[in-house]
Amino acid sequence: MAIWTVHGDGVRVGPGEVVGPRERLSWPRTIGIGSQHVVAMFGATFLVPLITGFPPSTTLFFSAVGTVLFLVITRNRVPSYLGSSFAFIAPIGAATQVGGMSAALGGILVVGVLLALVGLLVHFAGSRWIDVVMPPIVTGTVVALIGFNLAPSAWSNVATAPATALVTIAVVVLVTVLFRGILGRLAILVGVLAGYVVAVLRDEVDFTRVGEADLFGLPTFTAPSFDLSLLGLFVPVVIVLVAENIGHVKSVAAMTGENLDDVTGRALLADGLATTLAGAGGGSGTTTYAENIGVMAATRVYSTAAYGVAAAVALLLSMSPKFGELINTVPAGVLGGAATVLYGMIGVLGARIWVQAKVDFSDPVNLTTAAIALIVGIANYTWVAGDLRFEGIALGTAAALGVYHVMRALARWRGTSAEPASPASVPDAAREA
């Protein structure tokens, strides 16, 4: 039995039609679309190892393996590429400073195991409990504080070459609004390429190691180590990965018209196992990629065969040390420009979760939850307890969960959930009436 059936004549997608996850076009067209998916994930997937100091080739290797694992576990029902998650950048940076790369890998591995366990729980018990424990006000706040917590990191890179960073940011902005379709969706990648050209012209790029590297060879693998004092940095990332994966599954379901609720647990389990493998061997933690949803929306091809092709291409590229060293030549100024946009986007995506879920900020419980947690995360509050060290993201996440649930429980007990009326709190519709 064939894994994929050919859609129509394998060449054209008719008006109003889509190529479903278990369908494919002809192999030449499928390979072309799969290559587009590689381009779509490329910029964001490589920015994480470049910023954190991880080997790009190793990260690419585990993203390819993770994507294949994801397709197998979800039984080819959820088209997705597993690329580097930006939620790991802050904890990796903090852990690396204390215990080196291996300690950061230990944290990534733990996140993967926890996410896999969440996936198993969702698969057998459903996902309703996630909405109870982590309502949109909490998940949105956690996503937002992770993005904004990274702001100083972006500035430190920008400061090394402000002109190059400014060009990178400007090109991202212009491409986003000047071009339609796939090119417009690849604004970050185009901005990085433009910034890179400027950096070369300004003599900010050193190609020495590219010339010395072999054309073919295995990626560099690194074993993890475990430091209990650093694990608190990584646990909040689980919340972000849960939100990202569930959001991805819902997006694909909306685009394909297929109910995928029963495969949500499998998607979480698959990403958890992929992240576990990455942590075990030296790669960045993974997540389902929104960038590739843009390619699917533009082409109307949701075939998982295209993602299999993308994984194969990524695997081949990861086997070239020369290619990895070329990626490593991207200078700090370019990274700072791209990070300025991406970190801000992560923060605003948290607000997008609030908007889409229609979070009511006239409710003082919601308002206070976000207010306290965001300040804790953005200012990077730090608490050291013996050998344990908790920083802004961990403490902000704990604050979001603790403040929300304690305030909600007490408000229900005391009957104080309703906010006293004031001009600032009256809904717009009421004021207009």
Secondary structure, DSSP 8 states (H G I E B T S, - for coil): --SSEE-TTSS---TT--B-TTEE--HHHHHHHHHHHHHHHHHHHHHHHHHHT--HHHHHHHHHHHHHHHHHHTTT-S---EEE-GGGHHHHHHHHHHHHHHHHHHHHHHHHHHHHHHHHHHHHH-SHHHHHHS-HHHHHHHHHHHHHHTHHHHHHHHTT-HHHHHHHHHHHHHHHHH--HHHHHTHHHHHHHHHHHHHHHTT----HHHHHS-SS-----------GGGHHHHTHHHHHHHHHHHHHHHHHHHHHT---GGGHHHHHHHHHHHHHHHHHHT---EEE-HHHHHHHHHH-B--HHHHHHHHHHHHHHHT-HHHHHHHHT--HHHHHHHHHHHHHHHHHHHHHHHHHTT--TTSHHHHHHHHHHHHHHHTT--EEETTEEE-HHHHHHHHHHHHHHHHHHHHHHHT--S----TTTS-HHHHH-
